[in-house]
Amino acid sequence: MSFFIYLATETDLPELTEVMIAALANEPCWQGMKGTWTPQEEYSFTFEMLRSTMANGFKVGGYKCWKVVDENK
């Protein structure tokens, strides 16, 4: 197996958003924070949060997003 780590770009945001939502599906703090959001509201919030922090890079509150890719698929 060959896995590679790449810096994510804005074109990766839809997939990153779906992964983050799935990863937080059973996380109590996230569930409490989102309250009664619809799935679309949760998606929109998560997408925009990732987009804005990705755009800020290493500025205050920003971070770089990375993706792991299985090159054998």
N, C-alpha and C positions, 0 to 999 in steps of 0.2 A: 504494500500500500504506500502511496505517496500523497502526503498531505502538505499543503503549502499555506502560508499565512500572507494575506495581502491587506493593504490598506483599503478599507471600504470607501466607496464613492457614493454620491447621491443616487446613482442608478441602482444601488444595492438597498436603498431605504425600504422599499416595500417588503423585501424578504427579511431584512433586519427587524422591521416592525413586527412581522408575524412571529419571528423567533422570540422576540422579547415578550410579546403578549403570552405566548405559550409557556415560556419559562416562568412567568409571574402568575400563572393561572391559579396556583394554590398558595401563593405567598400572602399571609394574613395582612401585612401592612398595606400592600398594593390593593388588595381586595377592599380594605376599609377606606382607602383614599379614593378609589374610583366610585365607591358607593353604588348608585343606580344608573351609571352610565350605560348606554346602549353599546353593543359591539362596535358600531360605527364611531361613536364618540370616543371610545377607548382607543380605537385604531388611529383616529385623527390626532388625538392628544399625543400618543406615543410617537407617531410619525413626525409630528412637528417638534417634539422634544428632541428626538434624535437628530433631525435636520438642523435645528438651531445650534445644538451643542457640537455637531460635526463641523458646521460652518465656522464656529469660533476657534477651532483647533486647540491650541494650548493657552488661550486667553482664560481669564478667570471664569470658572464654571464650564469650560469647554474640555473636550477630550477627543482623542482619536478613536475611530471605530475600526476594528479589524475583523476580517472574515477568514475562516478556515475552509479550504476547498480540497475535496478529495479528487485528485486529478485522474483517478481510475474510473470515474463514473461518467 
